[in-house]
């Protein structure tokens, strides 16, 4: 008997949300995480040590750890003294393990054992890349934290150097998966960066696993303003160089009146689904009224329990011939 193999791909807080939901199910989770972040504590550590970005990796490790929530408080604790001011303990621990091992993937693996992480956390590449975007006017903006600031339409994403290879474990996870989930997370700075290392797109084209895209709930200034869920889908498939997505999970509930004023001041809208275009594209659409949560402060987020339930149900429905623990 074997468990369902699920590979989740992304970065930022979105992948952490999904991880917390999925780890309650009888599944084997592999999380492929972006390492192109260059802001805050992560950016300083990258500059000083020349290592892949630890921030998103740290968040996913924390979410999948069996000692959460104590670990989350510890991992996100930021020092306020001298040279280590502003650094989170989790980033420093990853930096220390990298310094000891000399290999970032090994550092993540060894620290995962110490923290009793349920699943496998895999950096998308084992080196330190820079993220670049070609904008609508063909200008090139370099740096994950700088791309949204220019507030131009993004045409295409790159890694610098362009020949950076994917982590072998990331390729293996994709090829061995029953279901591969992209998102939730920032389209151009969390999800697509994972598709750019050499080997990832090819693996997604060749894998027999079910491919699912979890669409963001809200537009993001400087990245996806005015884009629908259908537009997101096309951007992902452009970078994979094939139409491989089987399902799009999206929100169609209008919660604009409940949203915090900070969203509205920036002109942020709920992402339109354009469901009919997605279906005409040959992709299944799944939505649920409980998929979106708005808290007392008006912060909008995915319901991790409902999202995990939907994903688990997809693979059970699609793979009835498999036996599961």
Secondary structure per residue as TSV (DSSP state, phi and psi in degrees):
chain	resnum	aa	ss	phi	psi
A	1	X	-	360.0	142.6
A	2	X	-	-133.6	149.9
A	3	X	-	-80.4	163.8
A	4	X	E	-69.9	132.0
A	5	X	E	-94.7	116.9
A	6	X	E	-116.2	127.4
A	7	X	E	-109.9	126.6
A	8	X	E	-112.7	139.0
A	9	X	E	-127.8	127.6
A	10	X	E	165.8	-144.1
A	11	X	-	-177.1	-172.3
A	12	X	H	63.0	-154.4
A	13	X	H	-79.8	-23.0
A	14	X	H	-59.9	-44.6
A	15	X	H	-68.3	-31.7
A	16	X	H	-65.5	-41.3
A	17	X	H	-59.2	-48.4
A	18	X	H	-64.6	-39.7
A	19	X	H	-60.0	-43.0
A	20	X	H	-62.9	-35.6
A	21	X	H	-73.4	-44.3
A	22	X	H	-72.6	-28.8
A	23	X	T	-68.1	-9.2
A	24	X	T	-83.5	-9.0
A	25	X	S	-100.0	159.9
A	26	X	S	-78.7	70.4
A	27	X	E	-132.5	155.4
A	28	X	E	-97.7	119.0
A	29	X	E	-105.0	129.3
A	30	X	E	-117.1	127.0
A	31	X	E	-113.1	114.1
A	32	X	E	-94.5	121.0
A	33	X	E	-121.8	138.0
A	34	X	-	-63.9	142.7
A	35	X	-	-127.4	28.6
A	36	X	-	-102.7	4.2
A	37	X	-	-62.5	141.8
A	38	X	-	-135.5	20.1
A	39	X	S	-105.7	163.6
A	40	X	H	57.6	-144.1
A	41	X	H	-58.4	-41.5
A	42	X	H	-57.3	-45.9
A	43	X	H	-63.2	-40.4
A	44	X	H	-64.9	-44.4
A	45	X	H	-63.7	-41.6
A	46	X	H	-59.4	-43.1
A	47	X	H	-66.4	-38.6
A	48	X	H	-82.3	-31.9
A	49	X	H	-112.8	-15.3
A	50	X	-	57.7	59.9
A	51	X	-	-128.8	159.2
A	52	X	-	-59.0	155.2
A	53	X	-	-63.7	126.3
A	54	X	-	-89.1	-15.8
A	55	X	H	-59.6	-51.8
A	56	X	H	-68.5	-36.7
A	57	X	H	-58.8	-46.1
A	58	X	H	-56.7	-45.9
A	59	X	H	-62.5	-41.5
A	60	X	H	-71.9	-39.9
A	61	X	H	-59.2	-43.1
A	62	X	H	-61.4	-44.2
A	63	X	H	-65.1	-34.1
A	64	X	H	-91.3	-6.2
A	65	X	B	-70.1	141.8
A	66	X	T	-78.1	-6.3
A	67	X	T	-105.0	14.0
A	68	X	T	-66.4	146.5
A	69	X	T	-93.5	-3.7
A	70	X	H	-57.3	-40.9
A	71	X	H	-64.3	-38.4
A	72	X	H	-59.5	-43.7
A	73	X	H	-63.0	-40.9
A	74	X	H	-70.2	-44.6
A	75	X	H	-66.6	-33.4
A	76	X	H	-94.1	-2.1
A	77	X	-	-62.0	130.1
A	78	X	B	-112.4	128.1
A	79	X	-	-70.9	157.4
A	80	X	-	-128.1	21.8
A	81	X	S	-125.7	130.1
A	82	X	G	47.2	-130.7
A	83	X	G	-64.5	-26.8
A	84	X	G	-97.2	9.2
A	85	X	T	-58.4	130.4
A	86	X	T	88.9	-12.8
A	87	X	-	-83.2	138.5
A	88	X	B	-83.5	149.9
A	89	X	H	-61.8	-37.7
A	90	X	H	-59.9	-43.4
A	91	X	H	-62.6	-41.0
A	92	X	H	-67.2	-37.2
A	93	X	H	-65.4	-42.1
A	94	X	H	-65.4	-39.3
A	95	X	H	-63.4	-41.7
A	96	X	H	-64.9	-44.5
A	97	X	H	-65.3	-36.2
A	98	X	H	-65.4	-41.2
A	99	X	H	-63.6	-35.0
A	100	X	H	-72.9	-45.8
A	101	X	H	-88.1	-28.7
A	102	X	S	76.1	7.6
A	103	X	-	-143.9	123.4
A	104	X	H	-68.0	-42.6
A	105	X	H	-60.5	-39.8
A	106	X	H	-65.6	-40.4
A	107	X	H	-59.8	-44.2
A	108	X	H	-64.6	-43.7
A	109	X	H	-63.2	-45.6
A	110	X	H	-68.3	-40.6
A	111	X	H	-69.1	-31.7
A	112	X	H	-61.5	-38.1
A	113	X	H	-64.3	-44.0
A	114	X	H	-62.3	-37.4
A	115	X	T	-92.4	4.1
A	116	X	T	55.3	54.2
A	117	X	B	-78.8	130.1
A	118	X	S	-85.8	103.4
A	119	X	S	116.6	-172.8
A	120	X	E	-122.3	123.0
A	121	X	E	-100.9	124.3
A	122	X	E	-127.2	120.4
A	123	X	E	-66.2	140.9
A	124	X	S	-63.8	-29.1
A	125	X	B	-143.3	157.6
A	126	X	S	-98.1	7.5
A	127	X	S	-123.1	-179.9
A	128	X	-	-101.7	97.7
A	129	X	-	-92.0	162.9
A	130	X	E	-107.9	141.0
A	131	X	E	-94.5	134.6
A	132	X	E	-130.3	149.1
A	133	X	E	-127.9	136.3
A	134	X	E	-96.6	121.2
A	135	X	E	-88.6	176.5
A	136	X	T	-59.9	-28.0
A	137	X	T	-94.3	12.4
A	138	X	S	70.4	8.7
A	139	X	-	-72.4	151.3
A	140	X	E	-111.6	124.5
A	141	X	E	-112.0	128.7
A	142	X	E	-111.3	130.8
A	143	X	S	114.8	119.8
A	144	X	H	-54.2	-39.6
A	145	X	H	-78.3	-17.4
A	146	X	H	-91.3	-27.6
A	147	X	H	-56.2	-47.5
A	148	X	G	-68.3	-20.9
A	149	X	G	-71.2	-23.9
A	150	X	G	-80.0	-16.4
A	151	X	-	54.0	46.9
A	152	X	-	-119.2	157.1
A	153	X	-	-66.3	134.6
A	154	X	E	-93.2	129.6
A	155	X	E	-97.5	-39.0
A	156	X	E	-160.1	149.5
A	157	X	E	-113.7	150.1
A	158	X	E	-138.8	161.3
A	159	X	E	-109.9	147.2
A	160	X	E	-120.7	122.4
A	161	X	S	-66.1	157.6
A	162	X	T	-78.1	-14.4
A	163	X	T	-98.9	18.1
A	164	X	-	-63.3	130.5
A	165	X	B	-89.5	150.2
A	166	X	B	-70.8	154.1
A	167	X	-	-62.6	129.3
A	168	X	H	-52.8	-35.8
A	169	X	H	-64.7	-31.0
A	170	X	H	-67.2	-43.2
A	171	X	H	-61.2	-46.2
A	172	X	H	-61.7	-41.7
A	173	X	H	-62.3	-43.2
A	174	X	H	-63.6	-45.3
A	175	X	H	-68.0	-27.9
A	176	X	T	-93.2	0.2
A	177	X	-	-85.1	144.1
A	178	X	S	-79.3	-32.2
A	179	X	E	-146.7	137.8
A	180	X	E	-121.3	124.5
A	181	X	E	-116.4	123.4
A	182	X	E	-101.2	121.4
A	183	X	-	94.7	-176.6
A	184	X	S	-73.4	162.0
A	185	X	S	157.4	174.5
A	186	X	-	-60.3	126.2
A	187	X	I	-58.3	-54.4
A	188	X	I	-89.9	-18.3
A	189	X	I	-117.7	-3.1
A	190	X	I	-125.7	-42.4
A	191	X	I	-88.2	-58.2
A	192	X	T	-60.2	-35.1
A	193	X	H	-54.6	-28.9
A	194	X	H	-73.8	-18.1
A	195	X	H	-87.5	-8.3
A	196	X	H	-88.7	-31.9
A	197	X	S	-59.2	141.2
A	198	X	B	-59.9	127.3
A	199	X	T	111.4	-27.3
A	200	X	H	-69.0	-51.3
A	201	X	H	-60.8	-42.6
A	202	X	H	-60.8	-42.8
A	203	X	H	-62.9	-40.4
A	204	X	H	-66.1	-35.0
A	205	X	H	-69.3	-33.8
A	206	X	H	-94.5	-20.1
A	207	X	-	-65.0	142.4
A	208	X	-	-86.9	-3.6
A	209	X	S	-67.2	153.9
A	210	X	E	-69.8	133.1
A	211	X	E	-107.5	128.1
A	212	X	E	-126.8	135.0
A	213	X	E	-112.1	127.0
A	214	X	E	-98.0	107.7
A	215	X	-	-71.4	145.0
A	216	X	-	-61.5	159.5
A	217	X	S	-88.2	-36.0
A	218	X	B	-125.7	154.2
A	219	X	-	-64.0	153.6
A	220	X	-	-119.4	121.0
A	221	X	T	-55.3	134.7
A	222	X	T	81.0	-3.8
A	223	X	T	-129.6	-58.1
A	224	X	T	-131.1	24.1
A	225	X	T	-60.6	128.7
A	226	X	T	82.7	-3.3
A	227	X	-	-87.9	139.5
A	228	X	-	-92.1	172.4
A	229	X	H	-60.4	-34.3
A	230	X	H	-64.1	-41.8
A	231	X	H	-62.3	-39.4
A	232	X	H	-59.4	-46.4
A	233	X	H	-57.6	-46.1
A	234	X	H	-63.4	-38.1
A	235	X	H	-64.1	-40.8
A	236	X	H	-65.1	-46.6
A	237	X	H	-69.8	-27.1
A	238	X	H	-61.5	-41.8
A	239	X	H	-79.7	-22.5
A	240	X	H	-82.8	-20.5
A	241	X	T	66.2	35.9
A	242	X	S	-171.5	156.3
A	243	X	-	-91.6	95.3
A	244	X	-	-115.2	-13.1
A	245	X	-	-73.4	130.4
A	246	X	-	-94.5	-34.7
A	247	X	E	-136.1	143.4
A	248	X	E	-118.8	125.0
A	249	X	E	-98.4	121.3
A	250	X	-	-143.0	164.1
A	251	X	-	-99.2	138.8
A	252	X	-	-127.2	12.5
A	253	X	-	-88.7	133.2
A	254	X	-	-89.7	108.6
A	255	X	-	-117.8	19.1
A	256	X	G	-56.0	-40.8
A	257	X	G	-64.1	-22.9
A	258	X	G	-92.4	-9.0
A	259	X	S	-73.7	149.1
A	260	X	-	-61.6	150.2
A	261	X	H	-64.1	-25.0
A	262	X	H	-62.1	-36.2
A	263	X	H	-64.1	-48.9
A	264	X	H	-65.4	-35.5
A	265	X	H	-63.7	-28.2
A	266	X	T	-91.3	2.4
A	267	X	T	77.6	18.3
A	268	X	-	-76.1	131.5
A	269	X	-	-115.6	162.4
A	270	X	B	-68.8	136.0
A	271	X	-	-66.9	127.8
A	272	X	-	-73.6	144.4
A	273	X	-	-82.8	-40.1
A	274	X	-	49.3	49.6
A	275	X	H	-50.6	-44.8
A	276	X	H	-60.9	-35.7
A	277	X	H	-70.5	-37.5
A	278	X	H	-64.3	-44.4
A	279	X	H	-65.1	-42.8
A	280	X	H	-62.6	-26.0
A	281	X	T	-76.1	-7.4
A	282	X	T	91.5	19.5
A	283	X	-	-114.9	137.9
A	284	X	E	-75.1	143.5
A	285	X	E	-114.7	131.7
A	286	X	E	-125.9	133.0
A	287	X	-	-141.8	166.8
A	288	X	-	-159.0	140.6
A	289	X	G	-60.9	-27.4
A	290	X	G	-90.5	3.7
A	291	X	G	-68.4	-27.4
A	292	X	E	-113.0	138.3
A	293	X	E	-124.7	135.7
A	294	X	E	-120.2	117.3
A	295	X	-	-81.9	-176.0
A	296	X	T	-63.3	-26.5
A	297	X	T	-88.1	0.7
A	298	X	-	83.5	14.5
A	299	X	-	-80.1	132.6
A	300	X	E	-101.8	133.7
A	301	X	E	-154.4	167.0
A	302	X	E	-75.5	148.1
A	303	X	-	-83.5	103.4
A	304	X	H	-61.9	-32.4
A	305	X	H	-69.8	-44.3
A	306	X	H	-67.4	-41.0
A	307	X	H	-61.7	-45.8
A	308	X	H	-63.7	-39.3
A	309	X	H	-61.3	-44.5
A	310	X	H	-61.2	-45.6
A	311	X	H	-64.9	-43.0
A	312	X	H	-63.0	-41.4
A	313	X	H	-64.6	-35.8
A	314	X	H	-59.8	-49.9
A	315	X	H	-71.3	-32.1
A	316	X	H	-65.6	-44.8
A	317	X	H	-64.3	-37.7
A	318	X	H	-83.4	-20.0
A	319	X	-	-127.1	52.5
A	320	X	T	-69.1	-14.5
A	321	X	T	-81.6	-14.0
A	322	X	S	-83.4	152.3
A	323	X	-	-104.4	137.4
A	324	X	-	-123.3	150.7
A	325	X	-	-65.8	360.0
